[in-house]
Amino acid sequence: MSTKSEQQLHVRNDVELAAQFPRDFLWGAATSAYQIEGATEEDGRGLSIWDRFAATPGKTFRGETGQVAVDHYHRMEKDVELMAELGLGAYRFSISWPRIFPDGTGRVNQGGLDFYSRLVDALLAKNIQPVVTLFHWDLPAALQDQGGWTNRATADAFADYAACVVEHLGDRVSWWITHNEPWCSAYLGHGVGIHAPGIQDAQSAATAAHNILLSHGLAVPRMRALLPPDARIGISLNLFPVYKVDEVPGISERVERELDFRNRWFLDPVFKGHYPSALFSFLHCQPPEVQAGDMELISAPLDFLGINYYNPLRIGMVRLQNGHGGVKHACDVLDMSASAACTAMGWEVYPQGLTDIMSWLRQEYVVPAILITENGSAFEDSLDAKEQVADSRRLHYLREHINAIGRTIQQPDSIPVQGYFAWSLMDNYEWAEGYSKRFGLVYVDYDTQKRIIKDSGRWYASFLTLQNSQQYD
């Protein structure tokens, strides 16, 4: 237990931390539809690729699915009250495409639109800014049956879907994100197959990535035509600072290839209108088919870039089996879990990486503004005898990463940072990890669906109170 003087020191530090941020900074938390909503077979929702993938034996932890998740679909109003209790100024959530278009295209499911309309109204009633992500991985299964993201027609279907949602919510929603982490949809879903739809083929990953980017490019002008001039549109990418550990021959080249693979694969098309020149040879596949006008669409100006940051990558010499029982050494990504502070996901905790990735972006691209659309940590949480969750490591993680953003904001010529969204509002379905990993500011008892604010959530709420109080000094 901390002493009174220690607590006073923390408060002083938090006051100084809050003072680093501008008055109009967006403070929020984030979720995604499949991870929290449940109700996968209710009110006209269609099947998604994640429904199908999770139901396939061996694909997820203990075969767990998002069929119930944390039942947000039925508990939405209470969850919005919880957001207000935390003092959130913004809430980032995703729309379930199959809840709007059960068949991917064609017939619109009014029940799905009505749910999100009620959510937006409930948020605004609590003075919480809605930030909408149109695609967070749950592609309608009907489109997958026609090739999914490897079929160019899916890009057109996405643009139609985006226009439909904007037409119904754009009068009340000012912040829009087309895609969340397309690298995961493309590579984890099509390259190595550990996410839906479970394809293991590098060429499919390259094709899917291009069609996802094309869908973004097709959707943005249609969205702008329907939205008021002050609305803002962006895309959220999971980005990694990449560091070399050893000074050995070939390591600088490997760092560059990893930057191509992890970051530039999507950054270069969006901000420079082309793919990295060495990317596809590194992936051992051919470049995707790029038609005339594609890259112009993909690289049309955006209002902001969403950054999802969790951990850095470190490149060093590793021992590899050569296939004949022997061992060779090569430059590769190191597993830091035995030598650094890591989360339950095995991801290194390194707040400086967030500062470094934003500095790297400023050097390589012309980015108009940044939202930190995801940042968070999974740890082994449990209820104590008083039904409280003392998650000091997550609290420290949040404070130090927010401090890293504050330091960045104070740097001359830094890219404007306009908001921060903790991942996640509450414990939820963590994709292939099922319910085994908890990222939430709020603990969820999955048997009873009871919500309990963790110590990290209470710290975040007190910090936001400090930040808000300074706005009116």
KEVOSE-723635 format. One record per atom (N, C-alpha, C): x, y, z. Coordinates in steps of 0.05 Angstrom, whole numbers, plus 5000, padded with zeros to 4 digits. Example, Ala and Ser with C-alpha at 12.3 -4.5 7.8 and 13.67 -1.06 7.14 Angstrom:
REM residues 2
526448865156;524649105156;526449345156;525749555142;527349795143;525850015157;
END
This chain:
REM residues 473
501749765000;500050005000;501850255000;501150454982;502850694981;502250875004;504251035012;503951225033;502451475023;501651645043;500251885035;501952065018;504552085025;506352255010;506752154981;506851884979;507051764952;504551834935;502251814948;499751874934;499752164925;500652344942;500752624935;502652674912;504852534912;506752564890;505552474864;504052244864;502752144840;500752354830;499252474848;497352674840;498752914827;500853004839;502353234827;503453154799;504452914797;505452824771;503252814750;500852714759;498652694741;497652974732;497753164750;496953434744;498853544722;501453504726;503453594707;503053454680;502453194681;501953044657;499553144642;497353194656;494953294643;495353564630;497153724642;497553994631;498953994604;500153764596;501553754571;499753744547;497153684551;495353634529;493553874523;492853914497;491154134490;488254094500;486754304501;484054304512;482154134496;482554124470;480653974453;481553684448;483453584463;484453314460;482253114466;481952914449;479952704453;481052484471;479752434493;480452224512;478352014511;479051764505;476951564503;477951284507;476351094500;476950804501;475750684476;476650444469;475950324444;474950034447;473249944429;472349664427;471949594398;471249354392;470349274365;467849104367;466249104346;463648974346;463748684354;465348524339;465248234344;466348164372;468048334383;469248274409;467348324432;465348494428;463648564451;460648514447;459648524423;456748534419;455248274426;456248044417;454647804419;452247824400;450047694407;447647714391;448247664362;449847454356;450747414329;448547304310;446347214322;444147104306;441547254311;441747494320;439247644327;438847884309;436247954307;435448204293;436548224265;436648004251;437348004223;440348014216;442047994236;444947994230;445747754214;447447794194;448447574178;450947444190;451847224178;454247084187;456747234179;458747244197;461347374190;463447154188;465747234176;467947044174;468946964201;468647134221;469547064248;467646874262;465046884256;463246684266;464046404255;464746404230;465446144217;468146044227;470046224228;472846154236;472846044265;471546194283;471546124311;470045854316;468145794299;466645544302;468245304290;470545354278;472145144266;473945024288;473844764293;475444654315;478444714311;479744794334;482544844334;483445124326;481545294319;482345564310;482645764332;481145734354;481245924376;481645774402;482445924422;483045824449;480545684459;480745424465;478545254475;476045264458;476345344433;474045354415;472145574421;473145784436;471346004444;470646184421;468146284421;467146454400;466046724411;465346894393;464147154401;461147144401;459946914402;457046884400;455547044422;456747044446;455647204468;457447444474;460147394473;462147604480;461447724507;461147994509;460348114534;457548234532;455948134513;453148184511;452548484509;454348634496;453948924494;451448994478;450648824459;448248874443;445848914461;445648764483;443348784501;443848974524;446349044529;447149194552;448249474545;447649554521;448949794510;448450044527;445950084535;445350324551;446950334577;447050104591;448650094616;451550134610;452550024588;455450064582;456050354576;454250494564;454650784559;454650934586;452950854604;453050974631;455750924644;456950684640;459550624650;461650804638;461450854612;463351034599;463251314611;460751404617;460351664630;461551664658;461351444672;462451424699;465551454698;466751344677;469651364673;470451644663;468551804655;469152074646;470152084617;469551884601;470551884574;469352114558;471052244542;470152454524;469552344497;470452094491;470051974465;470051674467;468651544449;468551254449;468851154420;470850994415;471350884389;470150604388;468350554369;467150294366;466950224336;466549974330;466349894302;463449804296;462749844270;460149744260;460549464249;458649294255;458749024245;457449024216;459148984196;458248994169;455948794165;456148544174;453848354169;451348424185;451548604205;449148694218;447648904201;449149034183;447849234165;447049104138;448948944127;448348794102;448848504108;446748354115;447048074122;448347904100;447847994075;449047844052;451447994041;452448194055;454748344045;454048574027;452048534011;451048733992;447948713991;446748893976;443848863970;442048963993;440648774005;438648844025;439848964050;438749194059;439749324083;438049224107;439349154129;437949074153;437449314171;435049414171;434349654186;434849624216;434449374226;434949324254;437849384263;439749324245;442549374251;443049674252;442049824232;442450114232;441150234257;438850134265;437450244288;439150214313;440449984316;442049934340;444250144342;445750184320;447950384321;446950664324;444550724313;443450984316;442751034346;441650834360;441150854388;443750894404;445750744396;448350774410;449451054407;449451164383;450451434378;448851634395;446251614395;444551794410;445151774440;445551534450;446151494478;448851614485;450851594468;453451714473;453252024473;451852134454;451652424452;450052534477;448152384486;446652474510;448452494535;450752344534;452652354557;455052524549;454952674527;457152844518;459652684512;459252454500;461452274492;461452274461;463752354450;464052374421;464252094409;462452014390;462651754377;464851764355;466551564355;468651534334;468151264322;467351254297;466351014284;468450884266;468950634270;470650474252;468750304235;469050314209;467250164192;467949874189;470549804191;471349524187;473449444208;472649264225;474549154245;474448844242;474948754218;475548474212;473148284207;470748364214;468448174212;467048194185;468348114164;467248104137;464847924135;462748004121;460447824117;461347564104;460447334115;461247074104;460347044075;458047174068;457047154041;459047264021;460447474028;462547584010;465047404010;465647284032;467847094032;467346864013;464846774011;464146563993;464646633964;464946893959;465546993932;468447083929;470147003948;472947073947;473847263968;471947393982;472647584003;474547803993;476547864009;478348084002;480248013978;480247763970;481847703946;480247753920;477647823923;475947893901;475648203900;476448323878;476348613876;473548723880;471548573874;468748673877;468148733907;469548613925;469048663954;469748953960;471649073946;472249353950;469949533943;468549473922;466149623914;463949583935;463649333945;461649273965;462149433991;464749463998;465349614022;464649904018;465150023995;464450303990;461450343992;459850153982;456950173985;456150164014;457349984029;456749944058;457450204073;459850314067;460750554080;458850784075;457950814050;456151034043;453450994058;452550754060;450050704074;450150784104;452350704117;452650764145;452951074149;454551194133;454951484135;452251634130;450751544111;448151674105;446351664129;446451454146;444751434168;445851554194;448451564197;449651664222;451251924219;451752004194;453552224189;452552494199;449952514205;448952764217;449752804246;450652584259;451352594287;454252504293;455552384274;458352284278;460252444261;462352554275;464252724261;466952584255;467452364269;470052224266;469551944254;470951884232;470551634217;473251504211;473351244215;475651074208;474750864189;476050844166;475150644146;475850364155;478450314161;479350044168;481050054193;480849834208;482649794231;484649574224;487149644227;489349454224;489049274199;488949384175;488749214151;491049014148;493349074161;495548884161;494648614172;493148624194;492148384206;490148234188;488248384177;486348254158;487748124135;489748264124;491148154101;493147934108;494947984126;497147794131;496347574151;495247654174;494447444193;492047274183;490347404167;488047264156;488547104131;490447204114;490947074088;493746974084;495647084099;498446994096;499146754113;498546774139;499246554158;496746414169;494346534165;491846404170;491146364199;492346524217;491646494246;489246664253;488346834235;485846984238;483946904215;481446974217;479546924196;480447084171;480146964147;478746714141;480446464142;482946484152;484646254156;486046144132;486746324113;488246254089;491246274094;492746094083;495646094086;496946114058;497146354048;498246394021;499146684018;501746724014;502746994013;501547153990;501047023967;499847173945;497047273951;495547103966;492847183974;493047423993;495147424010;495447654029;496047914013;497747893993;498348133977;495848233963;494348053951;491948133937;489848243956;489448113979;487548213999;488348494008;490848534014;491748794023;491149014003;491548963977;491049163957;488049223955;486449013956;483549053954;482349193979;483549144002;482749294026;483449594023;485849644014;486649924009;484950053988;484349903967;482550003946;479750073957;478749903975;476149953987;476150214003;478350254017;478750514031;478650744011;480150713989;480350933969;477650983956;476150773951;473450803939;471450933958;471750863984;469750954004;470151244011;472651344013;473051614024;471651834008;471751843981;470352053967;467252033970;466251793972;463351763976;462551854004;464251804023;463651894050;463752204052;465852324039;466152614040;463752744027;462652624006;460352743992;457852754010;457752574030;455352554047;455752694074;458252764081;458852874108;459153174106;458653314129;459253604129;462253654127;462953894119;465853954114;467653914138;466553944163;468353914186;468653634196;467353434183;467753154190;470553064183;471552864198;474352774194;474452484188;476052404169;476252134159;479152044160;479651804171;482351694172;482351394169;484651274174;484950984174;486850914197;486350684211;487950614234;489850384226;492450414231;494450214225;495950134250;496549884253;498249794275;501149824266;502649984281;505350064273;507349984295;509749934286;511949834303;514449994299;515650104320;518450194317;520149944316;522249954299;523949714296;526749794303;528049644321;530649714331;532649484325;535049554319;537149344316;538549314342;539049064350;540249004376;543248964372;544048844350;546948784345;547848944321;550449014320;551649134297;553148914282;551648774265;552848554250;552048594221;553548464202;552848494174;550048404168;548548574153;545948504144;543648594162;544348694186;542148754205;540649014197;542049214186;540749454177;538749394155;539649224136;537849144114;535349004125;535748824145;533448684156;531548874171;532649074184;530949274197;529249414176;530349484153;528849624132;526649444121;527349184117;525249004106;523048964126;523748964152;521548934172;519849184173;521049414169;519549664168;517649664143;518649554121;516949524097;514549344103;515149124115;513148914120;511049004141;512049114163;510249184185;508849454181;510249654170;509249924170;508750034142;510850024125;510650154099;508650014079;508049764084;506249614067;503649774063;502649904085;500250054083;500650354084;502850444097;503350734098;504150844071;505950704056;506850804031;504550844010;502750644007;500550693989;498750923997;498150954023;496351154033;497651434031;500251464037;501451724038;503351784014;504151573999;505951623977;504951513950;502851363951;501751263926;503151033912;504750883928;506150653916;506850453939;507550203931;508450013950;511450023953;512549933976;515449923980;516649743959;518849823947;519949683924;520849393930;521749343954;522849083961;520848903976;518349003980;516448863997;515748583987;515048563962;513848313953;515948093949;518448173943;520547973943;521047873971;520848043991;521047964019;518847774027;516447814016;514147644022;514147394004;516047373985;516247143967;513647113950;512647333939;510347323922;510547543901;508647543883;508547753862;507047993872;507548233862;505848463869;502948413861;501148533875;498248503868;497748643841;495448573829;494648713805;493648993812;495049193802;494349473807;493249593781;490749663781;489549783757;489950083756;489650193733;489950483729;488050633748;489150823763;487550993781;487450883809;488250633814;488050523841;489650683861;492150743855;493850863875;493051153880;491851283859;490951553864;488551553883;486851363881;484651333900;485651283928;487451093930;488451003956;489951233971;491351403956;492951613968;491651883969;489051893966;487552143968;487952253997;488052514001;488552624027;486652534049;487752484072;486152414096;486352644117;484652634137;484652824158;486452744181;486852484185;488552384206;489352104201;491452014215;492251734215;491751634243;490451404245;490151264271;492551084275;493751094298;495950924305;495050734327;495450474323;495050274344;497850184352;498650244377;501350174386;501250004411;502649774409;502849594432;505649534440;507449494421;510149404428;512049454405;514649464411;516649494390;517549224380;519149224359;520548984349;523549034351;524948834358;527948854360;529148634342;531048714326;532348534307;535148464317;535748214318;538448124326;539047854314;541347744322;542147484312;540647264327;539547074312;538146854324;539146594312;538846374327;539546104317;537145984303;537545894278;535445774262;536245494254;534345314253;534845044242;535045074212;536944934200;537344954171;535944744155;534344584168;532744374154;534244114151;536744104159;538343854157;539443774185;538143874206;539043804233;541143984243;542144174227;544244354236;543044624244;544744804251;543945064261;545345284245;543945494237;545145724225;544245974240;545646194236;544946444249;544046634228;542046794235;540946994217;539747224232;539447454218;538047684231;535047634230;533847664253;530947614254;529747764278;527147754280;525747884303;526247714328;527047854349;527747714374;525247684392;525147474406;523147424427;524247554453;522947764462;524047914485;522747834511;520947634511;519447564534;521047474558;523447364553;525147274575;527047494586;527247714571;529247914579;528148194583;525448234580;524348494583;521548474597;520648694607;517948704618;515948664596;514148464598;512348394577;509448364588;507548394571;504748354578;504148054576;501647984583;500747704581;500747604552;500847784533;501047704505;503947654497;505847694515;508647664508;509747904494;508348134495;509248374481;510848554500;513148644491;514848814507;513549074514;513749164539;512649414548;514849624543;514349814525;516450004518;515150274510;514350444528;512950694522;514550874502;517250874504;518851034487;518350974457;517450724452;516850644425;514650804412;512750894428;510551064418;511651334409;513451454425;514751704417;516351654391;517851434390;519651384367;518051334342;515851194343;514351144318;513151404307;512351584325;511251834315;513452014304;515852004315;518152144304;518952034277;518851764274;519551634249;517451714228;514951724235;512851814216;513352094205;514152274223;514652544215;516952564195;518852384198;521152384180;520552274152;518652074152;518151924127;515752014111;513752144124;511252194111;510252474118;508252564103;506852814109;504152724120;503952714147;501552624161;500152874173;497652924167;496353164176;495953174207;495252944218;494652924247;494552634254;494752584281;494752304291;492652274313;491352054312;489851954336;491151694345;491651674371;492551414381;489951254385;489251084366;486650954366;486550694382;488950584388;489050354407;491750364421;491650314447;494050274463;493250144489;494349914496;493449784520;495049534526;494249394547;495849164556;494048944568;494748704563;493448474576;495148374599;493948334622;495248224645;493348024658;494447864677;492847664691;491247804713;488747874707;487148014727;485347824742;484747894767;482947734783;481647904804;479247824812;477747974833;478947894860;479148094877;480048034905;477547994922;477947964948;475747904966;473648134967;474548374960;472748604961;471548654933;471848464915;470948484887;472148734874;474748764877;476248974864;478548844848;479548984828;481748884811;484049084814;486148994828;488549164831;490549104809;490149244787;491849194763;493949414760;495849424779;497749644780;499549644755;500049414743;501849414719;500449554696;497849514693;496349644671;496149944677;495750014702;495650304709;498250434702;500550304709;503150414702;503550434672;502650224658;502850224629;501350464617;498950514625;497350734615;498751004621;499551034646;500751294653;503251344637;504951144633;507551184619;507151224590;505151094577;504651134549;503351404544;501651494562;500451764559;502651974563;504551914581;506852094585;508552114559;508851884546;510351884521;509052054500;506352054499;504952224480;505352524488;505152574514;505552854523;508252954515;510352794518;513052874510;513152934480;511752774465;511752814436;510453074428;508153134441;506653374435;508453624440;510153604460;511853834467;514253874448;514753674431;517053704413;516453894390;518354054382;517854234360;517454084334;515654174318;515054054291;513953774293;512853694316;511553434318;508953434303;508053194293;505453174281;503353224302;501253384297;499253424317;497853164326;497753114352;496352884363;493752984375;491552864365;488952974372;487352804391;488252564398;486752394416;488152144424;487052024445;488151764456;485851594464;485951334455;483851144461;485150894473;484550854499;485550614512;484250364501;485750154496;484649894489;484949724514;482749634525;480049664514;478249764537;475949864529;474049954549;473649734570;473149484561;472649264580;473849004569;474248814586;475048554578;473148444557;474248304537;472448204516;473647964502;472547894480;473447664464;475947754448;478147624454;480647704442;481347524419;479547514399;480047374374;480947084378;483147004366;484046724369;484846644397;485246844414;485946794443;483446754460;481046774447;478546734462;478246924485;477546824508;477146984532;479446964551;481746864541;484046814559;485747064565;485347274550;486947524554;485047754560;485747904581;484148124590;485648394585;484448564569;485648824563;484049054576;481849004589;479949214596;480749394618;479649644617;479649824640;477449724660;475549574649;473349464665;473449164664;473349034687;473348744689;470548644683;470448424667;467848294661;467948004672;466047944689;465547664697;463947534675;465247364659;463947254635;461547074642;461446964666;459146794673;456646964679;457047194693;454747364700;454547614684;456547684669;456747934653;456848184671;457548144696;457848374714;460348534707;460148794707;462348974701;463449094727;466049104730;467349214753;469749384744;469749634751;471949814742;474449734757;476649684742;479149614753;480549864764;482749824779;484250054789;485250224766;486050104744;487050254721;484750434710;482350324709;480050484700;479450714719;479750664745;479250884764;481451094762;483951004757;486051204753;485551374728;484751234706;484151384681;481951584685;479851504700;477651684706;478651934722;480351884742;481352114758;483152284741;484752164723;486452324706;484752494687;482652384676;480852544658;479552764674;478852714699;477752934715;479753164718;482253094723;484353294725;484653444698;484653294676;484953424650;482653604644;480253514651;477853684645;477853934663;478753904688;478754134706;480654354697;482854264684;484754464674;483754604650;481854484635;480754614612;479154864620;478154864644;476455094652;477655274673;480255244678;481655414697;481855704685;
END
